Amino acid sequence: MQGHEGEILAVTAMPGGEFLSSSLDQTISLWRGDEGKLRCSLPGVQEPANFVEYLEATNEIVIASTSNRITVSLNNSCFTATTSVIFCLFMPMEMI
């Protein structure tokens, strides 16, 4: 297995010394931190994600894409759970 083929956009820590990374190559990958080896990649990613965060309380991964989509995925042994888009949001800063 190899790493990302595009620029890294976001990195977040996971329990057990693992971490998630997202890239311009439209992949989100789970890595073993102690070995620096790719464990698996999230299937079905169709756009770059500029934010990825692990929520330990709910065991979920939150992903925000460059097209203003927010997706929640269950962290279930290398992303075997189906991801679902919960909403799309775009609000110009002038409106906030």
CNS distance restraints for C-alpha pairs under 8 A (distance, minus, plus):
assign (resid   1 and name CA) (resid  38 and name CA) 6.56 0.50 0.50
assign (resid   2 and name CA) (resid  38 and name CA) 7.05 0.50 0.50
assign (resid   3 and name CA) (resid  38 and name CA) 6.90 0.50 0.50
assign (resid   4 and name CA) (resid   8 and name CA) 7.44 0.50 0.50
assign (resid   4 and name CA) (resid  23 and name CA) 6.51 0.50 0.50
assign (resid   4 and name CA) (resid  25 and name CA) 6.75 0.50 0.50
assign (resid   4 and name CA) (resid  27 and name CA) 7.36 0.50 0.50
assign (resid   5 and name CA) (resid  23 and name CA) 7.81 0.50 0.50
assign (resid   5 and name CA) (resid  24 and name CA) 7.93 0.50 0.50
assign (resid   5 and name CA) (resid  25 and name CA) 5.79 0.50 0.50
assign (resid   6 and name CA) (resid  23 and name CA) 5.69 0.50 0.50
assign (resid   6 and name CA) (resid  24 and name CA) 4.92 0.50 0.50
assign (resid   6 and name CA) (resid  25 and name CA) 4.72 0.50 0.50
assign (resid   7 and name CA) (resid  23 and name CA) 5.46 0.50 0.50
assign (resid   7 and name CA) (resid  24 and name CA) 5.44 0.50 0.50
assign (resid   7 and name CA) (resid  25 and name CA) 7.38 0.50 0.50
assign (resid   8 and name CA) (resid  21 and name CA) 6.95 0.50 0.50
assign (resid   8 and name CA) (resid  22 and name CA) 5.87 0.50 0.50
assign (resid   8 and name CA) (resid  23 and name CA) 4.33 0.50 0.50
assign (resid   8 and name CA) (resid  24 and name CA) 6.58 0.50 0.50
assign (resid   9 and name CA) (resid  21 and name CA) 7.46 0.50 0.50
assign (resid   9 and name CA) (resid  22 and name CA) 5.55 0.50 0.50
assign (resid   9 and name CA) (resid  23 and name CA) 5.09 0.50 0.50
assign (resid   9 and name CA) (resid  24 and name CA) 6.74 0.50 0.50
assign (resid   9 and name CA) (resid  49 and name CA) 7.00 0.50 0.50
assign (resid   9 and name CA) (resid  50 and name CA) 5.22 0.50 0.50
assign (resid   9 and name CA) (resid  51 and name CA) 7.32 0.50 0.50
assign (resid  10 and name CA) (resid  21 and name CA) 5.55 0.50 0.50
assign (resid  10 and name CA) (resid  22 and name CA) 5.27 0.50 0.50
assign (resid  10 and name CA) (resid  23 and name CA) 7.15 0.50 0.50
assign (resid  10 and name CA) (resid  49 and name CA) 7.64 0.50 0.50
assign (resid  10 and name CA) (resid  50 and name CA) 5.84 0.50 0.50
assign (resid  10 and name CA) (resid  51 and name CA) 5.60 0.50 0.50
assign (resid  10 and name CA) (resid  52 and name CA) 6.24 0.50 0.50
assign (resid  11 and name CA) (resid  19 and name CA) 6.92 0.50 0.50
assign (resid  11 and name CA) (resid  20 and name CA) 5.55 0.50 0.50
assign (resid  11 and name CA) (resid  21 and name CA) 4.36 0.50 0.50
assign (resid  11 and name CA) (resid  22 and name CA) 6.62 0.50 0.50
assign (resid  11 and name CA) (resid  52 and name CA) 6.83 0.50 0.50
assign (resid  11 and name CA) (resid  53 and name CA) 7.99 0.50 0.50
assign (resid  12 and name CA) (resid  19 and name CA) 5.59 0.50 0.50
assign (resid  12 and name CA) (resid  20 and name CA) 5.30 0.50 0.50
assign (resid  12 and name CA) (resid  21 and name CA) 6.61 0.50 0.50
assign (resid  12 and name CA) (resid  52 and name CA) 6.59 0.50 0.50
assign (resid  12 and name CA) (resid  53 and name CA) 5.78 0.50 0.50
assign (resid  12 and name CA) (resid  54 and name CA) 6.94 0.50 0.50
assign (resid  13 and name CA) (resid  17 and name CA) 7.30 0.50 0.50
assign (resid  13 and name CA) (resid  18 and name CA) 6.30 0.50 0.50
assign (resid  13 and name CA) (resid  19 and name CA) 4.36 0.50 0.50
assign (resid  13 and name CA) (resid  20 and name CA) 6.45 0.50 0.50
assign (resid  13 and name CA) (resid  54 and name CA) 7.30 0.50 0.50
assign (resid  14 and name CA) (resid  18 and name CA) 4.99 0.50 0.50
assign (resid  14 and name CA) (resid  19 and name CA) 4.90 0.50 0.50
assign (resid  14 and name CA) (resid  20 and name CA) 7.04 0.50 0.50
assign (resid  14 and name CA) (resid  54 and name CA) 6.50 0.50 0.50
assign (resid  15 and name CA) (resid  19 and name CA) 7.96 0.50 0.50
assign (resid  17 and name CA) (resid  32 and name CA) 6.64 0.50 0.50
assign (resid  17 and name CA) (resid  33 and name CA) 5.27 0.50 0.50
assign (resid  17 and name CA) (resid  34 and name CA) 6.62 0.50 0.50
assign (resid  18 and name CA) (resid  30 and name CA) 6.97 0.50 0.50
assign (resid  18 and name CA) (resid  31 and name CA) 5.50 0.50 0.50
assign (resid  18 and name CA) (resid  32 and name CA) 4.63 0.50 0.50
assign (resid  18 and name CA) (resid  33 and name CA) 4.83 0.50 0.50
assign (resid  18 and name CA) (resid  34 and name CA) 7.69 0.50 0.50
assign (resid  19 and name CA) (resid  30 and name CA) 5.80 0.50 0.50
assign (resid  19 and name CA) (resid  31 and name CA) 5.35 0.50 0.50
assign (resid  19 and name CA) (resid  32 and name CA) 6.75 0.50 0.50
assign (resid  19 and name CA) (resid  33 and name CA) 6.39 0.50 0.50
assign (resid  20 and name CA) (resid  28 and name CA) 6.83 0.50 0.50
assign (resid  20 and name CA) (resid  29 and name CA) 5.52 0.50 0.50
assign (resid  20 and name CA) (resid  30 and name CA) 4.62 0.50 0.50
assign (resid  20 and name CA) (resid  31 and name CA) 6.26 0.50 0.50
assign (resid  20 and name CA) (resid  52 and name CA) 7.43 0.50 0.50
assign (resid  21 and name CA) (resid  28 and name CA) 5.58 0.50 0.50
assign (resid  21 and name CA) (resid  29 and name CA) 5.36 0.50 0.50
assign (resid  21 and name CA) (resid  30 and name CA) 6.71 0.50 0.50
assign (resid  21 and name CA) (resid  31 and name CA) 7.90 0.50 0.50
assign (resid  21 and name CA) (resid  52 and name CA) 7.35 0.50 0.50
assign (resid  22 and name CA) (resid  26 and name CA) 7.32 0.50 0.50
assign (resid  22 and name CA) (resid  27 and name CA) 5.79 0.50 0.50
assign (resid  22 and name CA) (resid  28 and name CA) 4.37 0.50 0.50
assign (resid  22 and name CA) (resid  29 and name CA) 6.48 0.50 0.50
assign (resid  22 and name CA) (resid  48 and name CA) 7.25 0.50 0.50
assign (resid  22 and name CA) (resid  49 and name CA) 5.93 0.50 0.50
assign (resid  22 and name CA) (resid  50 and name CA) 7.04 0.50 0.50
assign (resid  22 and name CA) (resid  51 and name CA) 7.61 0.50 0.50
assign (resid  22 and name CA) (resid  52 and name CA) 7.02 0.50 0.50
assign (resid  23 and name CA) (resid  27 and name CA) 5.73 0.50 0.50
assign (resid  23 and name CA) (resid  28 and name CA) 6.68 0.50 0.50
assign (resid  23 and name CA) (resid  48 and name CA) 6.11 0.50 0.50
assign (resid  23 and name CA) (resid  49 and name CA) 6.73 0.50 0.50
assign (resid  23 and name CA) (resid  50 and name CA) 7.74 0.50 0.50
assign (resid  24 and name CA) (resid  47 and name CA) 7.90 0.50 0.50
assign (resid  24 and name CA) (resid  48 and name CA) 4.95 0.50 0.50
assign (resid  24 and name CA) (resid  49 and name CA) 7.37 0.50 0.50
assign (resid  25 and name CA) (resid  48 and name CA) 6.59 0.50 0.50
assign (resid  26 and name CA) (resid  45 and name CA) 6.02 0.50 0.50
assign (resid  26 and name CA) (resid  46 and name CA) 6.09 0.50 0.50
assign (resid  26 and name CA) (resid  47 and name CA) 5.02 0.50 0.50
assign (resid  26 and name CA) (resid  48 and name CA) 4.37 0.50 0.50
assign (resid  26 and name CA) (resid  49 and name CA) 7.02 0.50 0.50
assign (resid  27 and name CA) (resid  41 and name CA) 6.67 0.50 0.50
assign (resid  27 and name CA) (resid  42 and name CA) 6.80 0.50 0.50
assign (resid  27 and name CA) (resid  45 and name CA) 6.15 0.50 0.50
assign (resid  27 and name CA) (resid  48 and name CA) 7.02 0.50 0.50
assign (resid  28 and name CA) (resid  41 and name CA) 5.62 0.50 0.50
assign (resid  28 and name CA) (resid  42 and name CA) 5.42 0.50 0.50
assign (resid  28 and name CA) (resid  45 and name CA) 7.46 0.50 0.50
assign (resid  28 and name CA) (resid  49 and name CA) 7.78 0.50 0.50
assign (resid  29 and name CA) (resid  38 and name CA) 7.01 0.50 0.50
assign (resid  29 and name CA) (resid  39 and name CA) 7.49 0.50 0.50
assign (resid  29 and name CA) (resid  40 and name CA) 5.84 0.50 0.50
assign (resid  29 and name CA) (resid  41 and name CA) 4.19 0.50 0.50
assign (resid  29 and name CA) (resid  42 and name CA) 6.15 0.50 0.50
assign (resid  30 and name CA) (resid  38 and name CA) 6.18 0.50 0.50
assign (resid  30 and name CA) (resid  39 and name CA) 5.48 0.50 0.50
assign (resid  30 and name CA) (resid  40 and name CA) 5.44 0.50 0.50
assign (resid  30 and name CA) (resid  41 and name CA) 6.09 0.50 0.50
assign (resid  30 and name CA) (resid  42 and name CA) 7.94 0.50 0.50
assign (resid  30 and name CA) (resid  78 and name CA) 7.39 0.50 0.50
assign (resid  31 and name CA) (resid  36 and name CA) 6.37 0.50 0.50
assign (resid  31 and name CA) (resid  37 and name CA) 5.61 0.50 0.50
assign (resid  31 and name CA) (resid  38 and name CA) 4.52 0.50 0.50
assign (resid  31 and name CA) (resid  39 and name CA) 5.16 0.50 0.50
assign (resid  31 and name CA) (resid  40 and name CA) 7.26 0.50 0.50
assign (resid  32 and name CA) (resid  36 and name CA) 5.43 0.50 0.50
assign (resid  32 and name CA) (resid  37 and name CA) 5.37 0.50 0.50
assign (resid  32 and name CA) (resid  38 and name CA) 6.43 0.50 0.50
assign (resid  32 and name CA) (resid  39 and name CA) 6.36 0.50 0.50
assign (resid  33 and name CA) (resid  37 and name CA) 7.30 0.50 0.50
assign (resid  39 and name CA) (resid  78 and name CA) 7.48 0.50 0.50
assign (resid  40 and name CA) (resid  78 and name CA) 5.88 0.50 0.50
assign (resid  41 and name CA) (resid  78 and name CA) 7.30 0.50 0.50
assign (resid  41 and name CA) (resid  79 and name CA) 7.61 0.50 0.50
assign (resid  42 and name CA) (resid  78 and name CA) 7.34 0.50 0.50
assign (resid  42 and name CA) (resid  79 and name CA) 5.70 0.50 0.50
assign (resid  43 and name CA) (resid  79 and name CA) 7.56 0.50 0.50
assign (resid  47 and name CA) (resid  65 and name CA) 6.44 0.50 0.50
assign (resid  47 and name CA) (resid  66 and name CA) 6.95 0.50 0.50
assign (resid  47 and name CA) (resid  67 and name CA) 7.47 0.50 0.50
assign (resid  48 and name CA) (resid  65 and name CA) 5.71 0.50 0.50
assign (resid  48 and name CA) (resid  66 and name CA) 5.88 0.50 0.50
assign (resid  49 and name CA) (resid  63 and name CA) 6.45 0.50 0.50
assign (resid  49 and name CA) (resid  64 and name CA) 5.52 0.50 0.50
assign (resid  49 and name CA) (resid  65 and name CA) 3.93 0.50 0.50
assign (resid  49 and name CA) (resid  66 and name CA) 5.77 0.50 0.50
assign (resid  50 and name CA) (resid  63 and name CA) 7.91 0.50 0.50
assign (resid  50 and name CA) (resid  64 and name CA) 6.15 0.50 0.50
assign (resid  50 and name CA) (resid  65 and name CA) 5.67 0.50 0.50
assign (resid  50 and name CA) (resid  66 and name CA) 6.12 0.50 0.50
assign (resid  51 and name CA) (resid  62 and name CA) 7.91 0.50 0.50
assign (resid  51 and name CA) (resid  63 and name CA) 5.68 0.50 0.50
assign (resid  51 and name CA) (resid  64 and name CA) 5.03 0.50 0.50
assign (resid  51 and name CA) (resid  65 and name CA) 6.88 0.50 0.50
assign (resid  52 and name CA) (resid  61 and name CA) 6.96 0.50 0.50
assign (resid  52 and name CA) (resid  62 and name CA) 5.67 0.50 0.50
assign (resid  52 and name CA) (resid  63 and name CA) 4.58 0.50 0.50
assign (resid  52 and name CA) (resid  64 and name CA) 6.52 0.50 0.50
assign (resid  53 and name CA) (resid  61 and name CA) 5.69 0.50 0.50
assign (resid  53 and name CA) (resid  62 and name CA) 5.26 0.50 0.50
assign (resid  53 and name CA) (resid  63 and name CA) 6.69 0.50 0.50
assign (resid  54 and name CA) (resid  59 and name CA) 7.15 0.50 0.50
assign (resid  54 and name CA) (resid  60 and name CA) 5.98 0.50 0.50
assign (resid  54 and name CA) (resid  61 and name CA) 4.59 0.50 0.50
assign (resid  54 and name CA) (resid  62 and name CA) 6.42 0.50 0.50
assign (resid  55 and name CA) (resid  59 and name CA) 5.57 0.50 0.50
assign (resid  55 and name CA) (resid  60 and name CA) 5.25 0.50 0.50
assign (resid  55 and name CA) (resid  61 and name CA) 6.11 0.50 0.50
assign (resid  55 and name CA) (resid  62 and name CA) 7.47 0.50 0.50
assign (resid  56 and name CA) (resid  60 and name CA) 6.94 0.50 0.50
assign (resid  59 and name CA) (resid  74 and name CA) 6.28 0.50 0.50
assign (resid  59 and name CA) (resid  75 and name CA) 5.64 0.50 0.50
assign (resid  60 and name CA) (resid  72 and name CA) 6.52 0.50 0.50
assign (resid  60 and name CA) (resid  73 and name CA) 5.57 0.50 0.50
assign (resid  60 and name CA) (resid  74 and name CA) 4.46 0.50 0.50
assign (resid  60 and name CA) (resid  75 and name CA) 5.23 0.50 0.50
assign (resid  61 and name CA) (resid  72 and name CA) 5.65 0.50 0.50
assign (resid  61 and name CA) (resid  73 and name CA) 5.09 0.50 0.50
assign (resid  61 and name CA) (resid  74 and name CA) 6.15 0.50 0.50
assign (resid  61 and name CA) (resid  75 and name CA) 6.22 0.50 0.50
assign (resid  62 and name CA) (resid  70 and name CA) 7.02 0.50 0.50
assign (resid  62 and name CA) (resid  71 and name CA) 5.80 0.50 0.50
assign (resid  62 and name CA) (resid  72 and name CA) 4.65 0.50 0.50
assign (resid  62 and name CA) (resid  73 and name CA) 6.53 0.50 0.50
assign (resid  63 and name CA) (resid  69 and name CA) 7.95 0.50 0.50
assign (resid  63 and name CA) (resid  70 and name CA) 5.60 0.50 0.50
assign (resid  63 and name CA) (resid  71 and name CA) 5.09 0.50 0.50
assign (resid  63 and name CA) (resid  72 and name CA) 6.33 0.50 0.50
assign (resid  64 and name CA) (resid  68 and name CA) 6.56 0.50 0.50
assign (resid  64 and name CA) (resid  69 and name CA) 5.57 0.50 0.50
assign (resid  64 and name CA) (resid  70 and name CA) 4.48 0.50 0.50
assign (resid  64 and name CA) (resid  71 and name CA) 6.44 0.50 0.50
assign (resid  65 and name CA) (resid  69 and name CA) 5.24 0.50 0.50
assign (resid  65 and name CA) (resid  70 and name CA) 6.55 0.50 0.50
assign (resid  68 and name CA) (resid  88 and name CA) 5.78 0.50 0.50
assign (resid  68 and name CA) (resid  89 and name CA) 5.70 0.50 0.50
assign (resid  68 and name CA) (resid  90 and name CA) 6.16 0.50 0.50
assign (resid  69 and name CA) (resid  85 and name CA) 7.04 0.50 0.50
assign (resid  69 and name CA) (resid  87 and name CA) 6.49 0.50 0.50
assign (resid  69 and name CA) (resid  88 and name CA) 4.64 0.50 0.50
assign (resid  69 and name CA) (resid  89 and name CA) 6.70 0.50 0.50
assign (resid  70 and name CA) (resid  85 and name CA) 6.18 0.50 0.50
assign (resid  70 and name CA) (resid  86 and name CA) 6.44 0.50 0.50
assign (resid  70 and name CA) (resid  87 and name CA) 6.07 0.50 0.50
assign (resid  70 and name CA) (resid  88 and name CA) 6.25 0.50 0.50
assign (resid  70 and name CA) (resid  89 and name CA) 7.98 0.50 0.50
assign (resid  71 and name CA) (resid  83 and name CA) 6.69 0.50 0.50
assign (resid  71 and name CA) (resid  84 and name CA) 5.84 0.50 0.50
assign (resid  71 and name CA) (resid  85 and name CA) 4.59 0.50 0.50
assign (resid  71 and name CA) (resid  86 and name CA) 6.00 0.50 0.50
assign (resid  71 and name CA) (resid  87 and name CA) 7.66 0.50 0.50
assign (resid  72 and name CA) (resid  83 and name CA) 6.06 0.50 0.50
assign (resid  72 and name CA) (resid  84 and name CA) 6.16 0.50 0.50
assign (resid  72 and name CA) (resid  85 and name CA) 6.80 0.50 0.50
assign (resid  72 and name CA) (resid  86 and name CA) 7.19 0.50 0.50
assign (resid  73 and name CA) (resid  79 and name CA) 7.42 0.50 0.50
assign (resid  73 and name CA) (resid  81 and name CA) 6.72 0.50 0.50
assign (resid  73 and name CA) (resid  82 and name CA) 6.72 0.50 0.50
assign (resid  73 and name CA) (resid  83 and name CA) 4.64 0.50 0.50
assign (resid  73 and name CA) (resid  84 and name CA) 6.89 0.50 0.50
assign (resid  74 and name CA) (resid  79 and name CA) 6.88 0.50 0.50
assign (resid  74 and name CA) (resid  81 and name CA) 5.75 0.50 0.50
assign (resid  74 and name CA) (resid  82 and name CA) 7.62 0.50 0.50
assign (resid  74 and name CA) (resid  83 and name CA) 7.31 0.50 0.50
assign (resid  75 and name CA) (resid  79 and name CA) 5.64 0.50 0.50
assign (resid  75 and name CA) (resid  80 and name CA) 7.86 0.50 0.50
assign (resid  75 and name CA) (resid  81 and name CA) 7.33 0.50 0.50
assign (resid  76 and name CA) (resid  80 and name CA) 5.72 0.50 0.50
assign (resid  76 and name CA) (resid  81 and name CA) 6.10 0.50 0.50
assign (resid  91 and name CA) (resid  95 and name CA) 6.62 0.50 0.50
assign (resid  91 and name CA) (resid  96 and name CA) 7.46 0.50 0.50
assign (resid  92 and name CA) (resid  96 and name CA) 7.24 0.50 0.50
